[in-house]
């Protein structure tokens, strides 16, 4: 079983047509005709783990607002066990305005209020982890306040392997985790330009196995002694939103199901290539993965 802990985001898509220019200021006016809500952030990671055949539970914080109700409703619809930690601020919502004529995003509006977990919240998470007894804990860090030094220290003491999708500003929190999965930009912000030697040094400094995603160039797995490169499948990129979520979710699900780390990275790389060929925040199923593997 995988326990996902992190920042829950509600993705809202507003679809419409641009029919005129605002006479007040020269900006397009979008006539919204349809809206859709999708679970994002740590919730999207959890849904991907679920779709890939693993048992999953989700822990994250939310406000006391409409967005929190919507998140709870969507989690129930997907049969995703959710442990919501309430705070007094806003739930995180990313609203994307999409032009139907051009099939492209024209604006994103973020609604959020970063709220750090209290000591009481950290203790509750520790209790939930001990009760759930997961095989892996997956930390999905989007910089919204759930992931803290205190929480990571508490979780490391429990001795359960931690897989982490980090934010650069929090990178130093994760020394000693099982697997650290930054993308190229995040890793270079913290450790400088990538090379095989730099990756080995990073693995040594962080006392962790490093899995770095490289977009169209695939991914790389690094330990102190070895670096392994994985090429990406060539696909038409439709939407990169959530591809990193799909990658780490597949990685965790594969490990949860007993696959070796190298094979798990290879399969996660394939899952990400499926995700970017879909619109919106993507979920990739084990059936889609199996079909893609047959075509390789």
Secondary structure, 3 states (H helix, E strand, C coil): CEEEEECEEEEEEEEEEEEEECCCCCCEEEEEEEEEEEEEEHHHHHHHHHHCCCCEEEEEEECCCHHHHHHHHHHHHCCCEEEEEECCCCCEEEEEEEECCCCEEEEEEEECCCCCCCHHHHHHHHHHHHHHCCCEEEEECCCCCCCCHHHHHHHHCCCCEEEEECCHHHHHHHCCCCEECCEHHHHHHHHCCCCHHHHHHHHHHHCCEEEEECHHHCEEEECCCCEEEECCCCCCCCCCCCHHHHHHHHHHHHHHCCCCHHHHHHHHHHHHHHHCCCCCCCCCCHHHHHHHHHHC
